Amino acid sequence: MGLFLIAHIAGRGVAIETSQVDSVVDIAQVIAVPRTEAAVRGLVALRSRVVTVIDTGTALGLDPTPASARRAVITRVDGHLYAILVDELEDVSVFEAQPLSPGLALDHGWARAGIGLVERDGEPLLIVDLAALVPQQTLAA
């Protein structure tokens, strides 16, 4: 059993292991950064720290997250903070994580980000690895 944050990303319900969650915030104005990866929306100041904002839709190879999106899950990857934009946040719950079945076909970036499943009220929710949403070139920088 594990503790998961339930969120909606690109219109899909997902589960995020709470060990990946530093905090949940509403972000202020994002400052665009020229010549960055398309999935990097920009930078935002958060509690006296500069945080890179990830456009989750773009990171998944889908439509960009609406510019009005302000809810984000803060995660730490390789010592750096990232704000992963989400459509909506629900609650934290305990679930039994299950592996992805070999025959399950995930499209776009979901195949890279999906690491398992949980079942909530008969509905399967994809467990998402937030680090998989951070562009690799951003991590290298």
C-alpha positions as CSV (number, residue, x, y, z in Angstrom):
1,M,0.0,0.0,0.0
2,G,1.2,3.5,-0.8
3,L,0.1,7.1,-0.4
4,F,-0.8,8.9,-3.6
5,L,-1.9,12.4,-4.6
6,I,-4.8,12.2,-7.1
7,A,-4.6,14.9,-9.8
8,H,-5.8,15.5,-13.4
9,I,-3.2,16.1,-16.1
10,A,-4.3,16.8,-19.7
11,G,-7.8,15.8,-18.8
12,R,-6.8,12.4,-17.4
13,G,-7.0,11.3,-13.7
14,V,-3.6,10.2,-12.5
15,A,-1.9,9.1,-9.2
16,I,1.4,10.6,-8.0
17,E,3.4,8.9,-5.3
18,T,3.6,11.4,-2.4
19,S,7.3,10.7,-2.1
20,Q,7.7,12.7,-5.3
21,V,5.6,15.7,-4.0
22,D,7.5,18.5,-2.2
23,S,4.4,20.7,-2.1
24,V,1.3,21.7,-4.0
25,V,0.9,25.4,-4.9
26,D,-0.8,28.0,-7.0
27,I,1.9,29.7,-9.0
28,A,2.2,33.3,-9.8
29,Q,3.2,34.8,-13.1
30,V,5.6,32.7,-15.1
31,I,8.5,34.4,-16.7
32,A,9.3,32.9,-20.2
33,V,12.9,31.8,-20.8
34,P,14.1,32.1,-24.4
35,R,15.7,29.1,-26.2
36,T,14.5,26.4,-23.7
37,E,12.8,23.2,-24.4
38,A,9.1,23.5,-25.5
39,A,7.9,21.8,-22.3
40,V,9.6,24.5,-20.2
41,R,6.9,27.1,-19.7
42,G,9.4,29.4,-17.8
43,L,10.5,30.3,-14.3
44,V,8.6,31.4,-11.2
45,A,9.6,32.6,-7.8
46,L,8.4,30.4,-5.0
47,R,9.3,31.0,-1.4
48,S,12.5,32.9,-2.4
49,R,13.5,30.1,-4.8
50,V,13.5,30.0,-8.6
51,V,11.5,27.1,-9.9
52,T,11.3,25.8,-13.5
53,V,7.7,25.4,-14.6
54,I,6.9,22.4,-16.8
55,D,4.0,22.5,-19.3
56,T,2.7,19.0,-18.7
57,G,0.6,18.8,-21.9
58,T,3.6,19.7,-24.0
59,A,5.9,17.3,-22.0
60,L,3.5,14.5,-22.8
61,G,3.4,15.3,-26.6
62,L,-0.2,16.6,-26.3
63,D,-1.8,20.0,-26.5
64,P,-0.1,22.6,-24.3
65,T,-1.5,23.2,-20.9
66,P,-3.8,26.3,-20.9
67,A,-1.9,29.5,-20.1
68,S,-4.4,30.1,-17.3
69,A,-3.2,27.0,-15.4
70,R,-1.9,27.9,-12.0
71,R,-2.0,24.7,-9.9
72,A,1.2,22.8,-9.7
73,V,2.9,20.0,-7.9
74,I,6.4,20.9,-6.8
75,T,8.9,18.1,-7.2
76,R,12.6,17.8,-6.8
77,V,14.6,16.1,-9.5
78,D,18.4,15.8,-9.3
79,G,18.4,18.5,-6.6
80,H,16.4,21.0,-8.7
81,L,12.8,22.1,-8.0
82,Y,10.2,21.9,-10.8
83,A,6.6,23.0,-10.9
84,I,4.6,20.4,-12.8
85,L,1.4,22.1,-14.0
86,V,-1.9,20.1,-13.4
87,D,-5.5,20.7,-14.4
88,E,-6.8,19.9,-11.0
89,L,-5.9,18.4,-7.6
90,E,-8.2,16.1,-5.6
91,D,-7.0,14.4,-2.5
92,V,-4.4,12.1,-1.0
93,S,-5.4,8.5,-0.6
94,V,-3.9,5.1,0.2
95,F,-3.9,2.6,-2.8
96,E,-2.3,-0.7,-3.7
97,A,0.0,0.0,-6.7
98,Q,-0.2,-2.5,-9.5
99,P,2.3,-2.9,-12.4
100,L,1.3,-1.9,-15.9
101,S,0.1,-5.0,-17.8
102,P,2.3,-5.9,-20.8
103,G,-0.6,-5.6,-23.2
104,L,-1.5,-2.0,-22.1
105,A,-0.8,0.5,-24.9
106,L,-0.2,4.0,-23.7
107,D,0.1,6.8,-26.3
108,H,2.2,9.8,-26.5
109,G,4.4,10.6,-23.5
110,W,2.1,8.6,-21.2
111,A,4.2,5.5,-22.1
112,R,7.3,7.2,-20.8
113,A,5.6,8.7,-17.7
114,G,3.4,5.8,-16.6
115,I,4.9,3.5,-14.1
116,G,1.9,1.6,-12.7
117,L,-1.8,1.7,-11.9
118,V,-4.0,2.1,-8.9
119,E,-7.8,1.5,-8.9
120,R,-10.1,4.1,-7.3
121,D,-13.8,3.1,-7.2
122,G,-13.4,0.7,-10.1
123,E,-11.6,3.3,-12.2
124,P,-7.9,2.7,-13.1
125,L,-5.6,5.7,-12.6
126,L,-2.1,5.8,-14.1
127,I,0.7,6.3,-11.7
128,V,2.9,9.0,-13.1
129,D,6.6,9.5,-12.6
130,L,7.0,13.3,-12.4
131,A,10.7,13.1,-13.3
132,A,9.7,11.7,-16.7
133,L,8.0,14.9,-17.4
134,V,11.1,17.0,-17.1
135,P,12.9,17.3,-20.4
136,Q,16.2,15.5,-20.4
137,Q,18.1,18.5,-21.7
138,T,16.8,20.6,-18.9
139,L,18.1,18.0,-16.4
140,A,21.5,18.0,-18.1
141,A,21.8,21.8,-17.8
